[in-house]
Amino acid sequence: MGGIQSEAKTMINWFIDKDNKVPLYLQLKDQIKYYISTGVIQDNHQLPGVNKLARDLSINFETVRKAYKELEKEGLISMQRAKGTFATLHKAAPTREVPLTGELSPMVGLRTAVRRLLETGKNADQIRALLDRAFEEATSERARQLVIFTECNQLQVHEISRFLEDYLKLKVDAVLLKDLKDELQRILKGEKKLKAIVTTGFHVNDVREIIGAFPVDIHILITNMSPETRRQIEAFGKGAGFGFICRDEDSIQLYKELLKAELGSDLKLSTSYLGNESEVESVLSSVDVLLVTPPVYKTLKKRAPIQLPVFNVFDRVDPMSLRLLRDRLQEE
C-alpha cells in the first residue's frame, strides 16, 4: 500500500492499496469524495497535480487523470490549464457586489427608503402603509420558500433536516434520495418556491443527475465526527478491540485507512459491510466498541449486544459548513 501526507495544513493522507480488488482510480476518486464530504477538502481547495500525486503514490499518471476527469464530470473539481486542479463544490448563485460606502445595516437601508419616500411628498401614514405592505409581501414570500435536504438514509434525512430548519429559519423538507425526483415534480405543480437542495458530499453527484436541468442550486453540507464522540472513542484506549461496519463492501478499505489516520495507526479494527451476515455477527460478538456509518446506524444499534457501545462516525454537521450554507442562501 502506498501512502503520503499532503501539506501539513490540510492533513490529507493520500493512500492506495494495490492489493485491493477495487480499481486504483476508483480508490483515489472515492478518497477525494470522502475528504470533500468530511470538510478536509473545501471549496476552491487545490488538489495535487496529476504527475506529482502519481509519483508520490507510485502509480501511473493516467490513473490519477482518470479519477480527476470523472470527478470533473460530476462537478466536484475543475482542472484548469496552467493553474491547477481545484474543488468546485457549490452550484450556487454568484455573490453580489456590495458597494463599500457607509454603514451596511438594515436600519441604514430603511432610513434611506423612508427619506426617499418623504422626498416624493408622501406623508407618515402613507409611508407606514407601504412599509406594512412590504413586510407582508416579504414574509409571505419567505413562507413559500422551501429548502430540501436529501440523503440516502432516514437517520440523517430527518435529524439534519430538523436541525437545518431551526438554524436557517426556513422550511426544510426531509426527502430520501430515492424520492427526490418525485418530490421535485410535486413542487413544480404547487405554489412552493424551491430555494435550494442541500445534501452531503457523498451524494452531490447523485443529486446533480436527478435534477438534470431543474433550475435550483445545490449546496453541500459537511458531516464529520463530533469532538464528544471522538473523546468517548479515545477513552476506550488503544488496547480495546474496535469494529467498523458500513453499507458497501467497496468502502471498507477507504474507511479503514481513514479511521486509522484519524484515531491512530495502531487501532485494532475489525471490519465488515452490512450484507455479509457471518462477518457482521463475528464483529458484533468479538469487539469492545463498534463504529458505523449513518446508513447502518439504526439497524446495527438494534442488533448489537446491549453492552456494546455503538458510535456513528458522522454524527456532527460541521459548523463552518453551516455558516457557509446560511451565507449562500442569504445571497440568493
Secondary structure, DSSP 4 states (H G I P E B T S, - for coil): -EEEE--TTTT-EEEE-TTSSS-HHHHHHHHHHHHHHTTSS-TTPEEPPHHHHHHHHTS-HHHHHHHHHHHHHTTSEEEETTTEEEE---B-PPPPP----S--SHHHHHHHHHHHHHHTT--HHHHHHHHHHHHHHHHHHHHHEEEEEEESSHHHHHHHHHHHHHHHTSEEEEEEGGGHHHHHHHHHHSS-EEEEEEEETTSHHHHHHHHTT---EEEEE-EE--HHHHHHHHTT-TTSPEEEEES-GGGHHHHHHHHHHHH-TT--EEEEETT-HHHHHHHHHH-SEEEE-HHHHHHHHHHS-TTS-EEES--EE-HHHHHHHHHHHHH-
